[in-house]
Amino acid sequence: MAVQTTAMKNVLSDAYKAAALYGALYTTAPGATQGTEPTGGAPAYSRKSLSWSASASGVTSATSTFDVPSGTTVVGAGVHSAVSAGTYYDGAGVTSQVFASQGTYQLTLTFTAT
């Protein structure tokens, strides 16, 4: 059964953003398990804290910019409970981007309760 009310969609959206505190990039495709995160770089790659928008009709989004090391190909992204280790909650593939040199990757994540 699909969620019928905006109120419940917002409850689900709020629960998601309360758990999904950090964004991550992956060099392998995520699914039921997280992908492989990049390492190294100057400045070094790290997960980024997420500042989610207010839930509206069950939709919330967050945007973060990541430092990506040279020689990295980003193929996925996901959300975690902590800046390192923690719980992997969700992930998906993204349009592949190759970094021949150190660069940045801007990621916008969107959660939609349906």
VEXGU-634589 format. One record per residue (C-alpha): chain; y, z, x; residue in three letters. Coordinates in nm, 3 decimals. Example, Ala and Ser with C-alpha at 12.3 -4.5 7.8 and 13.67 -1.06 7.14 Angstrom:
2
[baza A [-0.450 0.780 1.230] Ala]
[baza A [-0.106 0.714 1.367] Ser]
***
This chain:
114
[baza A [0.000 0.000 0.000] Met]
[baza A [0.343 -0.089 0.131] Ala]
[baza A [0.616 0.173 0.136] Val]
[baza A [0.830 0.122 -0.174] Gln]
[baza A [1.136 0.341 -0.120] Thr]
[baza A [1.417 0.321 0.133] Thr]
[baza A [1.405 0.699 0.165] Ala]
[baza A [1.043 0.695 0.289] Met]
[baza A [1.108 0.396 0.516] Lys]
[baza A [1.388 0.596 0.679] Asn]
[baza A [1.158 0.897 0.719] Val]
[baza A [0.907 0.678 0.906] Leu]
[baza A [1.182 0.518 1.115] Ser]
[baza A [1.323 0.861 1.205] Asp]
[baza A [0.976 0.986 1.307] Ala]
[baza A [0.924 0.682 1.530] Tyr]
[baza A [1.251 0.724 1.715] Lys]
[baza A [1.195 1.100 1.751] Ala]
[baza A [0.870 1.027 1.939] Ala]
[baza A [0.962 0.705 2.125] Ala]
[baza A [1.214 0.855 2.369] Leu]
[baza A [1.173 0.621 2.670] Tyr]
[baza A [1.143 0.246 2.709] Gly]
[baza A [0.930 0.073 2.972] Ala]
[baza A [0.871 -0.278 3.103] Leu]
[baza A [0.527 -0.415 3.191] Tyr]
[baza A [0.389 -0.677 3.428] Thr]
[baza A [0.070 -0.700 3.219] Thr]
[baza A [0.047 -0.734 2.842] Ala]
[baza A [0.035 -0.407 2.646] Pro]
[baza A [-0.180 -0.355 2.340] Gly]
[baza A [-0.385 -0.052 2.244] Ala]
[baza A [-0.306 0.068 2.597] Thr]
[baza A [0.012 0.033 2.795] Gln]
[baza A [0.072 -0.245 3.043] Gly]
[baza A [0.132 -0.200 3.417] Thr]
[baza A [0.487 -0.092 3.500] Glu]
[baza A [0.679 -0.245 3.793] Pro]
[baza A [0.731 -0.036 4.106] Thr]
[baza A [0.989 -0.036 4.382] Gly]
[baza A [1.319 -0.212 4.406] Gly]
[baza A [1.668 -0.104 4.509] Ala]
[baza A [1.780 0.036 4.275] Pro]
[baza A [1.425 0.131 4.183] Ala]
[baza A [1.263 0.049 3.850] Tyr]
[baza A [1.229 0.344 3.612] Ser]
[baza A [1.179 0.403 3.242] Arg]
[baza A [1.502 0.434 3.045] Lys]
[baza A [1.590 0.687 2.778] Ser]
[baza A [1.645 0.527 2.440] Leu]
[baza A [1.940 0.588 2.211] Ser]
[baza A [1.821 0.466 1.872] Trp]
[baza A [2.059 0.353 1.598] Ser]
[baza A [2.073 0.532 1.264] Ala]
[baza A [1.786 0.432 1.036] Ser]
[baza A [1.893 0.187 0.767] Ala]
[baza A [1.635 0.065 0.515] Ser]
[baza A [1.365 0.172 0.760] Gly]
[baza A [1.505 -0.022 1.056] Val]
[baza A [1.629 0.124 1.386] Thr]
[baza A [1.694 -0.034 1.726] Ser]
[baza A [1.776 0.063 2.084] Ala]
[baza A [1.894 -0.140 2.385] Thr]
[baza A [1.847 -0.048 2.751] Ser]
[baza A [1.898 -0.226 3.082] Thr]
[baza A [1.629 -0.194 3.348] Phe]
[baza A [1.642 -0.255 3.723] Asp]
[baza A [1.363 -0.497 3.815] Val]
[baza A [1.230 -0.542 4.169] Pro]
[baza A [1.203 -0.877 4.345] Ser]
[baza A [0.874 -1.058 4.289] Gly]
[baza A [0.817 -0.907 3.944] Thr]
[baza A [0.724 -1.096 3.629] Thr]
[baza A [0.803 -0.902 3.311] Val]
[baza A [0.563 -0.988 3.027] Val]
[baza A [0.579 -0.684 2.798] Gly]
[baza A [0.761 -0.369 2.694] Ala]
[baza A [0.678 -0.043 2.526] Gly]
[baza A [0.781 0.309 2.432] Val]
[baza A [0.670 0.645 2.571] His]
[baza A [0.729 1.016 2.509] Ser]
[baza A [0.842 1.093 2.866] Ala]
[baza A [1.022 0.945 3.166] Val]
[baza A [0.689 0.953 3.357] Ser]
[baza A [0.333 1.000 3.233] Ala]
[baza A [0.359 1.129 2.874] Gly]
[baza A [0.217 0.947 2.574] Thr]
[baza A [0.223 0.571 2.530] Tyr]
[baza A [0.310 0.500 2.165] Tyr]
[baza A [0.367 0.130 2.118] Asp]
[baza A [0.414 -0.197 2.301] Gly]
[baza A [0.435 -0.573 2.267] Ala]
[baza A [0.467 -0.889 2.468] Gly]
[baza A [0.809 -1.032 2.549] Val]
[baza A [0.917 -1.376 2.665] Thr]
[baza A [0.801 -1.383 3.027] Ser]
[baza A [1.076 -1.355 3.289] Gln]
[baza A [1.024 -1.401 3.664] Val]
[baza A [1.246 -1.215 3.911] Phe]
[baza A [1.252 -1.397 4.246] Ala]
[baza A [1.510 -1.140 4.359] Ser]
[baza A [1.618 -0.794 4.245] Gln]
[baza A [1.775 -0.813 3.899] Gly]
[baza A [1.821 -0.650 3.561] Thr]
[baza A [1.644 -0.696 3.230] Tyr]
[baza A [1.812 -0.607 2.901] Gln]
[baza A [1.562 -0.501 2.638] Leu]
[baza A [1.633 -0.450 2.269] Thr]
[baza A [1.361 -0.269 2.078] Leu]
[baza A [1.347 -0.271 1.698] Thr]
[baza A [1.125 -0.064 1.469] Phe]
[baza A [1.086 -0.168 1.107] Thr]
[baza A [0.900 0.049 0.855] Ala]
[baza A [0.728 -0.170 0.596] Thr]
***
